[in-house]
């Protein structure tokens, strides 16, 4: 079998001396698709920080057998300006944007695609609603 990209062995980690993760073992191989789910405070962000090297484990080790990886991380937003005047549809459209997107204007095809995505996410009818009104 191939070597893992990342190998976590007996890792315990947390904050201010209090463990959030205890004795975690995990190998991630090229082509793996990993989903990390759990309740608030369950250690998902802590695990991510350990993987990225931004949090040193109390115990155990994280190894990169094939060398360090280039990894992108977008943290959860802790605050949202609920008065910021942007709609659900505009947020979706911005995610579809190229560099010149807003200067060229929004085409009907792009609006249709955004509407389809909004419906697929179970938000039908909420495209015009300001994001600050959603939970």
For each residue, the residues with C-beta under 8 A, 3 or more apart:
1: 29
2: 29 30
3: 65 66
4: 7 27 28 29 65
5: 28 29 30 64 65 66 69
6: 26 27 28 51 62 63 64 69
7: 4 26 27 28 62 63 64 65
8: 11 24 25 26 27 50 51 60 61 62 63
9: 25 60 61 62 63
10: 23 24 25 59 60 61
11: 8 21 23 24 25 50 57 59 60 61 62
12: 19 21 22 23 24 57 58 59 60
13: 19 20 21 24 46 47 49 50 55 56 57 58
14: 17 18 19 20 21 46 58
15: 18 20 46
16:
17: 14 58
18: 14 15
19: 12 13 14 22 58
20: 13 14 15 41 43 46
21: 11 12 13 14 24 43 46 47 50 57
22: 12 19
23: 10 11 12 60
24: 8 10 11 12 13 21 47 60
25: 8 9 10 11
26: 6 7 8
27: 4 6 7 8
28: 4 5 6 7 32 34
29: 1 2 4 5 32
30: 2 5
31:
32: 28 29
33:
34: 28
35:
36: 44 47 48
37: 44
38: 42 43 44
39: 42
40:
41: 20
42: 38 39
43: 20 21 38 46 47
44: 36 37 38 47 48
45: 48 49 75 76
46: 13 14 15 20 21 43 49 50 55
47: 13 21 24 36 43 44 50 51
48: 36 44 45 51 52 73
49: 13 45 46 52 54 55
50: 8 11 13 21 46 47 53 55 57 62
51: 6 8 47 48 62 71
52: 48 49 55 71 73
53: 50 62
54: 49
55: 13 46 49 50 52
56: 13
57: 11 12 13 21 50 60 61 62
58: 12 13 14 17 19
59: 10 11 12
60: 8 9 10 11 12 23 24 57
61: 8 9 10 11 57
62: 6 7 8 9 11 50 51 53 57
63: 6 7 8 9
64: 5 6 7 67 68 69
65: 3 4 5 7
66: 3 5
67: 64
68: 64
69: 5 6 64
70:
71: 51 52
72:
73: 48 52
74:
75: 45
76: 45
77: 80
78:
79:
80: 77 84 131 132
81: 84 132
82: 131 132 133
83: 132
84: 80 81 131 132
85: 130
86: 90 91 130 131
87: 90 91 127 128 129 130 131
88: 91 92 118 123 126 127 128 129 130 131 134
89: 92 93 111 114 115 118 127 128
90: 86 87 93 94
91: 86 87 88 94 95 131
92: 88 89 95 96 114 117 118 127
93: 89 90 96 97 101 106 110 111 114
94: 90 91 97 101
95: 91 92
96: 92 93 101 110 113 114
97: 93 94 101 102
98: 101
99:
100: 103 104
101: 93 94 96 97 98 104 106
102: 97 105
103: 100
104: 100 101
105: 102
106: 93 101 110 111
107: 110 111
108: 111 112
109: 112 113
110: 93 96 106 107 113 114
111: 89 93 106 107 108 114 115
112: 108 109 115 116
113: 96 109 110 116 117
114: 89 92 93 96 110 111 117 118 127
115: 89 111 112 118 119 127
116: 112 113 119 120
117: 92 113 114 120 121
118: 88 89 92 114 115 121 123 124 126 127
119: 115 116 122 123 124
120: 116 117
121: 117 118
122: 119
123: 88 118 119 126 127
124: 118 119
125:
126: 88 118 123 129 134
127: 87 88 89 92 114 115 118 123
128: 87 88 89
129: 87 88 126 133 134
130: 85 86 87 88 133
131: 80 82 84 86 87 88 91 134
132: 80 81 82 83 84
133: 82 129 130
134: 88 126 129 131
135:
